[in-house]
Amino acid sequence: MAKANGANGSGKLTRQQYLDLYYYMRLNRAVEDTMVKLFRQNKIVGGLYSSLGQEAVSVGTAYALGKKDWLAPMIRNIGALLVKGVPPRDIFMQHMAKYDSPTKGKDGTSHFGDLENLHIVSPISMLGDLIPVMTGVAIAGRYLGQKIVAMTWIGDGGSSTGVFHEGLNFAAVQKAPFVLVLENNQWAYSTPVKRQVPLENLADRAKAYGIPSYTVDGNDVVAVYDAAREAVNRARHGEGPILIEVKTFRRMGHAQHDPAEYVPKDMRAYWEGRDPIALYEKFLTGEKLLDEKGKKEIAQKIDALLSQERDFAENSPMPPPEFAEHGVYCSGDDCHKIRPQWERPVAEVTPPKSSVAAVWSVEGFGSGKSSGGGSAPIHFGDTQKADHNGKVDAEVPEAIAESIEAARSNPRAVKSTNSKSVAKKSSKPVASAVKSKGQAGKVRR
Amino acid sequence: MATAAQETNLKPAAATQVTFLEAIKQAMYEEMERDPAVVLIGEDIGVYGGAFKTSEGLLERFGWERVIDTPISESAIVGAACGMSYLGLRPIAEMQFIDFIVCAFNQITNFVAKGHYLWNAPAPIVIRGPAGGGVHGGPFHSANPEMYFVHTPGLKVIYPSTPYDAKGLLKAAVRDNNPVLFFEHKFLYRRIKEELPAEDYTVPIGRAAVRRPGRHLTIISYAAMMHTSLEAAADLAKEGIEAEVIDLRTLLPLDEETILTSLKKTNKCLVVHEDTKTGGIAGEIAAILCERAFGDLDGPLMRVTALDTPVPYSPPLEQYFLPNKEKVLHAARQLAKY
């Protein structure tokens, strides 16, 4: 899938950036390998979710963010947390429910955040809720003049939630500096993507919100990074939210308990042959950015770090039981330290400068096109003239035409009234820029 | 640009009678003047000024970035308000009718309410809107959904009964570091007036008020039913029954001490609320009295509440559904006999 495309993409990475991407993917995998070991030793409390084979998604997208930008991970985005600067010990301790973990044992997995320093918002288990929350982060950042971008991830399954729609639609009307990564790993627990969404490319959903989208090979870290960087730049410059669909594959079950026997063998085999780290190593070796010695050095560096981090985590105490009672409310003077960081004159948002006329300006009204092609005050787009003779559209297949005729003669038995949507084969996929580039891209050294 | 007339109109005028609705608007206006971190977000709140005109004139004064009209997306409204608060803003989110707050239930109960406990992320947002029945709004524009949220640790729930409290508590809610749900009884919006102080003031969250002192029994109520309870207490006094009337004002956290102090004096307790009976705050108060003041009780805790049904539409049905003065008098007379 990886194709050369040096036009505006991979050619912009430096040698260090290429190696960073590699380091974080390796670190992502090593952290999770370590946790599988801890899980088998019964040291993990609760479930363990794997992003094996999806490391390029978490790392490639988060790497496109700046230090001041905000992100909110999902369960399989530990790589994004590592890129943002979370130490592995925090991830270990979260999973081990230790007192020194970011949530002090009150929640597990990737459910933690850091408002003050790293700008990470904690997820909750209910999918989609982060989309409006991160839209709010993006709007607040713009309001304060900070020029930040907010990014979060959603799965193929999570894209079916109502709040996905509410959040993305609101982000779109607000033109919020927000990037949504739709991580299509093809399985929502045991349900394949085709049973969730009747679309070939989930990026096509962007069309409904009037926002741009990309579809990217999620196992090609450079392609993912290229798309993410472009999206982040566009969002930062006021183009509004952008949807990036990354196609990848969940190689493990939903969590450790799930052997995922519902996944077809050939499907698994195909994706196991496209391991993102192996693909990237091949690319880096070909570009002479990495040799066996360099690989070994990185492996040793990660081993040393993780053994240290793991020791720290294992030595951390469990929380004292009575701690369960503390912290429901923010009370006292220092429980809320977040102050707005103004990077624009406050005078712009206070009277008299903030004052406006309370009227809607409805753009374009009066310059529309009627269904017959003539002028009309409202745009009827490409709709067709209704057929008032009661005849069914010639394009309608016979079986459906019959049921429509039957419905007309007996209106109470109407099943489907929208003959057009049934009849017309879905139009061509929306012109979303399909990005599949990077591995063979040019290297700037 | 806002005209001078508009500004004058919005500014609190000393020594004038102010409706409940105007008190809400004044609170928002003054908080927005005081702190540029305060923003409004909701449906039809900007150009239109809100379905009940509670934000009328605020867009003109504070602009598009601070008075944010949204799509019909309650989850997005609450979610976005939460995200905004993470950068230090203090959003006030409006539910056009508080009935619609359940559309954002997950966002409120799982995201907003749990943030501080789980990951030290307070979400200082206010979610406010018109609640309650008696105006023939029907089953989806008359509800009292406060108890869904009183059952949620991490939230504060306010339901005031007077313009003074509405203004002072709304300001306190904006300045509070926790998520606050603020219920406004729409029956009271234009029906009661009160003179408000010209200077800035707040009313403390979590404190009940004794509206009428008495010694024979305690009537505990809030919102519109507080006024019904006061009317009943005036009638009871003519019969020689002196009822103490407590206005809860805040339902979460509940002011247990004011309740217990009153009960020690009267030894009898009647709870009156417009919320439905099962799972209403009366049940919680009964449990608190059993746990903490069992020896002080000279009679059963009694309750006058709405029926355990949806709010019906047709006036005779709704009238039958709602508590009223007669029902309160009936229960109080029975209780006084113990």
Chai-1 contact restraints between the chains, C-beta under 6 A:
chainA,res_idxA,chainB,res_idxB,connection_type,confidence,min_distance_angstrom,max_distance_angstrom,comment,restraint_id
A,T103,B,L118,contact,1.0,0.0,6.0,A-B,restraint_1
A,T103,B,W119,contact,1.0,0.0,6.0,A-B,restraint_2
A,K106,B,L118,contact,1.0,0.0,6.0,A-B,restraint_3
A,D107,B,L118,contact,1.0,0.0,6.0,A-B,restraint_4
A,F112,B,W119,contact,1.0,0.0,6.0,A-B,restraint_5
A,G113,B,W119,contact,1.0,0.0,6.0,A-B,restraint_6
A,L115,B,Y86,contact,1.0,0.0,6.0,A-B,restraint_7
A,L115,B,A121,contact,1.0,0.0,6.0,A-B,restraint_8
A,S122,B,W119,contact,1.0,0.0,6.0,A-B,restraint_9
A,I124,B,N110,contact,1.0,0.0,6.0,A-B,restraint_10
A,I124,B,F111,contact,1.0,0.0,6.0,A-B,restraint_11
A,M126,B,N106,contact,1.0,0.0,6.0,A-B,restraint_12
A,M126,B,N110,contact,1.0,0.0,6.0,A-B,restraint_13
A,D129,B,Q107,contact,1.0,0.0,6.0,A-B,restraint_14
A,D129,B,F111,contact,1.0,0.0,6.0,A-B,restraint_15
A,P132,B,A76,contact,1.0,0.0,6.0,A-B,restraint_16
A,P132,B,G79,contact,1.0,0.0,6.0,A-B,restraint_17
A,P132,B,A80,contact,1.0,0.0,6.0,A-B,restraint_18
A,V133,B,G79,contact,1.0,0.0,6.0,A-B,restraint_19
A,V133,B,C82,contact,1.0,0.0,6.0,A-B,restraint_20
A,V133,B,G83,contact,1.0,0.0,6.0,A-B,restraint_21
A,M134,B,G83,contact,1.0,0.0,6.0,A-B,restraint_22
A,T135,B,A80,contact,1.0,0.0,6.0,A-B,restraint_23
A,G136,B,A80,contact,1.0,0.0,6.0,A-B,restraint_24
A,G136,B,G83,contact,1.0,0.0,6.0,A-B,restraint_25
A,G136,B,M84,contact,1.0,0.0,6.0,A-B,restraint_26
A,V137,B,G83,contact,1.0,0.0,6.0,A-B,restraint_27
A,V137,B,Y86,contact,1.0,0.0,6.0,A-B,restraint_28
A,A140,B,M84,contact,1.0,0.0,6.0,A-B,restraint_29
A,A140,B,L87,contact,1.0,0.0,6.0,A-B,restraint_30
A,A140,B,L89,contact,1.0,0.0,6.0,A-B,restraint_31
A,Y143,B,E65,contact,1.0,0.0,6.0,A-B,restraint_32
A,V163,B,S75,contact,1.0,0.0,6.0,A-B,restraint_33
A,E166,B,S73,contact,1.0,0.0,6.0,A-B,restraint_34
A,E166,B,S75,contact,1.0,0.0,6.0,A-B,restraint_35
A,E166,B,A76,contact,1.0,0.0,6.0,A-B,restraint_36
A,G167,B,A76,contact,1.0,0.0,6.0,A-B,restraint_37
A,N169,B,P71,contact,1.0,0.0,6.0,A-B,restraint_38
A,F170,B,P71,contact,1.0,0.0,6.0,A-B,restraint_39
A,F170,B,S73,contact,1.0,0.0,6.0,A-B,restraint_40
A,F170,B,A76,contact,1.0,0.0,6.0,A-B,restraint_41
A,G327,B,Y117,contact,1.0,0.0,6.0,A-B,restraint_42
A,V328,B,Y117,contact,1.0,0.0,6.0,A-B,restraint_43
A,V328,B,P153,contact,1.0,0.0,6.0,A-B,restraint_44
A,V328,B,G154,contact,1.0,0.0,6.0,A-B,restraint_45
A,Y329,B,N178,contact,1.0,0.0,6.0,A-B,restraint_46
A,C330,B,H116,contact,1.0,0.0,6.0,A-B,restraint_47
A,C330,B,P122,contact,1.0,0.0,6.0,A-B,restraint_48
A,C330,B,N177,contact,1.0,0.0,6.0,A-B,restraint_49
A,C330,B,N178,contact,1.0,0.0,6.0,A-B,restraint_50
A,H336,B,P122,contact,1.0,0.0,6.0,A-B,restraint_51
A,H336,B,N177,contact,1.0,0.0,6.0,A-B,restraint_52
A,I338,B,G88,contact,1.0,0.0,6.0,A-B,restraint_53
A,R339,B,G88,contact,1.0,0.0,6.0,A-B,restraint_54
A,P340,B,A37,contact,1.0,0.0,6.0,A-B,restraint_55
A,P340,B,G88,contact,1.0,0.0,6.0,A-B,restraint_56
A,V346,B,P36,contact,1.0,0.0,6.0,A-B,restraint_57
A,V349,B,P36,contact,1.0,0.0,6.0,A-B,restraint_58
A,V349,B,E65,contact,1.0,0.0,6.0,A-B,restraint_59
A,T350,B,P36,contact,1.0,0.0,6.0,A-B,restraint_60
A,P351,B,R61,contact,1.0,0.0,6.0,A-B,restraint_61
A,S354,B,F62,contact,1.0,0.0,6.0,A-B,restraint_62
A,S354,B,G63,contact,1.0,0.0,6.0,A-B,restraint_63
A,S355,B,M1,contact,1.0,0.0,6.0,A-B,restraint_64
A,S355,B,A2,contact,1.0,0.0,6.0,A-B,restraint_65
A,S355,B,E60,contact,1.0,0.0,6.0,A-B,restraint_66
A,S355,B,R61,contact,1.0,0.0,6.0,A-B,restraint_67
A,V356,B,G63,contact,1.0,0.0,6.0,A-B,restraint_68
A,A358,B,V47,contact,1.0,0.0,6.0,A-B,restraint_69
A,A358,B,L59,contact,1.0,0.0,6.0,A-B,restraint_70
A,A358,B,E60,contact,1.0,0.0,6.0,A-B,restraint_71
A,W360,B,V47,contact,1.0,0.0,6.0,A-B,restraint_72
